[in-house]
């Protein structure tokens, strides 16, 4: 049995409008998963199933997860990829920009783990080993860069909200896309 196969798995990926989100979706589909893409707005050229999701809104998460349950009766994989990176000097950054970054990058992960956990927990009866969660993080949490204080702080917060420790999901990983995106993209092309 090929452990990289996801045949029959239902996956939700947040933040699909960017390159990393698109690559994750492509890889999951290449591995056999049915992927539900989510973002504030559908990406141009919208392939596959899409549900609008504001990761900062508990009501939006609830609606999205209810739609997945109605359509698929399952959720086996959650990839929290949505994120923003305001690039401003900290002494010039409006408080609202700081707060928005924390809402998307930290609270979005929290809400996803909190609200998807009951549906993910049911995966154990569908798939060997149960559900999988991948929380896209960044090395910026421990290697800050100029003009990215809000982003670095938020990635530290989302890294510390490790899904295995917080949700009881057995297979969970924090992933730094700077290290993984090139290899994911290569595998998507090779497996395509």
N, C-alpha and C positions, 0 to 999 in steps of 0.2 A: 504494500500500500504506500502510495506517495504522500508523505506528510505535508507537502506543499499544496496539494489539491484542496479546493474548497467547494467541490461539487455539492449543490443543493443549499449552500450557506446563504443567508440573507445578511448583507452588509450595509451599514449606514456610514457614509463618509461626509463630514462637514467641510465647508470651505473648498468646494470643488471648482471654483472659478479660476483659481491660480494653477500654475504649472505643477506644483507638488500634488495638489488635490486631484488633478486630472491624471497624473501618473499613477497615483494610488488606485484610482478607479480602474484604470486600464489593467493594472497588474492583478487586482482582485478578480476582474472579469476573465482575464487570461487563465486564472487558476480555477475558474468554474463557478464563482460566486455570482449571485444576483445582487447588483449594487444599486442602492438608492442614494442618489446624489442630492446634496443639500447645500444651500447657500442663500444669501438674501435674495438673489435673482438668478435665474437660469443662465448658465454660460452660453455664449453664442455658439451656434452649431449643436445645440443641446442633444447629445446622444443619451439614450437610456432613460430610466425613470428618474424624475426630479421632484423634490418637495421643497418649497420655500421654507427656510428655517432661520430665524434670528436666534443665535446661540445664547444671547443675553436675556432671552425672554422665557420664563418658565411656561407660560401659556403656549408659546410657539413650539417648544420641545414637546409638551403634552400633546398638542395637535399632530405633530409630525410622527411621534411614536404611536399614537392611536391609528393614524393612517397606515403605518407599516403593519401594525397588528391586524387591521381589517383586511389589507391586501395580501399579506404573507403569513399571518398568524405566527410570526417568529422574528427574532433578531439574534444573529449568531456572532456578528462582528461589528464593533463600533470603532471608528477611526475619528478621533477628535483632532481635526486638522485646521479648523478655522482660526485665523489669527490676523492681527494687524500690527504694524510697526511704525508708530509716529517717529519721525526723525527730527527732533528739535533739541536744542540746548535746554538743559533742565531749568535754567534761570529765565528762559523765554517761553517755556511750555505752559499753555493754559491748563488750569486744573481739570477742565472738562476733557481735554485730550488725554491726560494721564488716566483719569477715571474710565474713559471709554476703552482704553487699551487693557486695563485690568478687568473690565467687564467681559470683553471678548475673550481674552487670552487665559484668564483664570476662572471667572465665574462661568464662562461657557463650558469649560471642562467639568467644573463642579456640577452644573446642571445636567450635563449629558450623563455623567456617571450616576448621579442621584436618580434621575428619572428613567434612564434606560435599564438600570440594574434589575428590576423585576422581570422585564421581558428577556433580558440577557440570561437571567438565571434559569429560565425554562429551556435554554439551549442544551443543557446537560442531557435531556431526554432525547434530543435530536442528533447530537454530534458527539463523537468520542472526545472526552476532555472538556466539553461544554463550550462556553463563549470565549471569544478573544477580544481584547481591547488594546488599541494602540493609541497612545497619547503623543502627538507630534510635539516635541519640545525643541530646545535649541541650546547649543553650547554657550549662548549669550548669557545664560543664567549664572555661569561661573567665570566667564571671560567677557566682561562688559566692554562695550565700544563707545567711543565718543558719539554724542547726539542720540543715544538710544537707551537712556535711563529707564523710561517707562517700559519699553520692550524687555530689557534685561530683567527688571524686577518682576514683570508678569511671567516670564518664562521660568524664573526661579520658583514662583508660586505654583505654576502648573506642573513643574517637575516634581515638586514636593507632594502634589496631590496624586501620587502614584496610584493607578487604578487597582492594583492587586491589594495594596494595603487598605484602600478605602472602600472598595465595593464588594470584596469577596469573590471576584472573578478570578479563576485560577490562572488563565493565560493572559498576561497583560505585560505591556512594554511601553516605556517611554523611549521615543526615538528622535534623534537629532537629524532633521532632514538634510543638513549640509553634508552629513556623512553617508546618508542613505539614498538621497534622491538620484544621484548618478547611477548607482547600481540598480535601483528600481527601474529607472528609465531604460537601462540596457536590457534588463530582463523582460520588460514589456515588449521591446522591439524584437528580442530574440525569440520570445514565446509566441508572439503575435501570429 
